[in-house]
Amino acid sequence: SYELTQPPSVSVSPGQTARITCSGDALPKKYAYWYQQKPGQAPVVVIYKDTERPSGIPERFSGSSSGTTVTLTISGVQAEDEADYYCQSADSSDTYWLFGGGTKLTVL
Amino acid sequence: EVQLVQSGAEVKKPGESLKISCKGSGYSFTNYWIGWVRQMPGKGLEWMGIIYPADSDTRYSPSFQGQVTISADKSISTAYLQWSSLKASDTAMYYCARRIDDSSGHNWFDPWGQGTLVTVSS
């Protein structure tokens, strides 16, 4: 079955750049979306269609895509960015959606 | 303001039935798909299925087909997720979310409800 693969954890110091990757065979043909989930809260979309940022999301959040990998980049990480991040996409036939396993971002 | 408000936490015994709800406000409820997502304790997000309230067209993830039923009542702007016989493994937080569809057919979830915690224990 189709899967989206994320690293379980990423750690950075405040002010540094965090990069979270998501790999999947269908990603060259399908957009990816990124959600941020802080402890005890519902997820919030931070990037849609690989690179677009919703209104209200800080400019330090950006997305990129290359081949079978998409990347969420957080520039100048702040303590408030500590959260779980999930990528989401669809399988190649758009039959169903799926989420990556999630990446816990720790701000040291 | 667009909002999805879910029903409160539930504690049930194995074998019992349950129906949880998700009420939309601040937008035209019938014009957007509503999805359901499971999050088991300490685990990631799992897409369960979606429904289009205007005509109740429903799609399920293969993992959840036959395990749950998704429905909607457009007259009261509410979507539902129900189980006929709960198992301990159904213990999880369940989120509903509105699906945004752009003009090219690409879609994502925004916003999400606050979640409903379902605990199944004897």
HADDOCK unambig.tbl for C-alpha pairs under 7 A between the chains (distance, minus, plus):
assign (segid A and resid 42 and name CA) (segid B and resid 112 and name CA) 6.40 0.50 0.50
assign (segid A and resid 42 and name CA) (segid B and resid 113 and name CA) 6.92 0.50 0.50
assign (segid A and resid 42 and name CA) (segid B and resid 114 and name CA) 5.66 0.50 0.50
assign (segid A and resid 42 and name CA) (segid B and resid 115 and name CA) 6.74 0.50 0.50
assign (segid A and resid 43 and name CA) (segid B and resid 112 and name CA) 6.76 0.50 0.50
assign (segid A and resid 45 and name CA) (segid B and resid 110 and name CA) 6.65 0.50 0.50
assign (segid A and resid 96 and name CA) (segid B and resid 61 and name CA) 6.05 0.50 0.50
assign (segid A and resid 97 and name CA) (segid B and resid 47 and name CA) 6.36 0.50 0.50
assign (segid A and resid 98 and name CA) (segid B and resid 46 and name CA) 6.78 0.50 0.50
assign (segid A and resid 98 and name CA) (segid B and resid 47 and name CA) 5.93 0.50 0.50
assign (segid A and resid 99 and name CA) (segid B and resid 45 and name CA) 6.25 0.50 0.50
assign (segid A and resid 99 and name CA) (segid B and resid 46 and name CA) 6.38 0.50 0.50
assign (segid A and resid 101 and name CA) (segid B and resid 44 and name CA) 5.61 0.50 0.50
assign (segid A and resid 102 and name CA) (segid B and resid 44 and name CA) 6.06 0.50 0.50
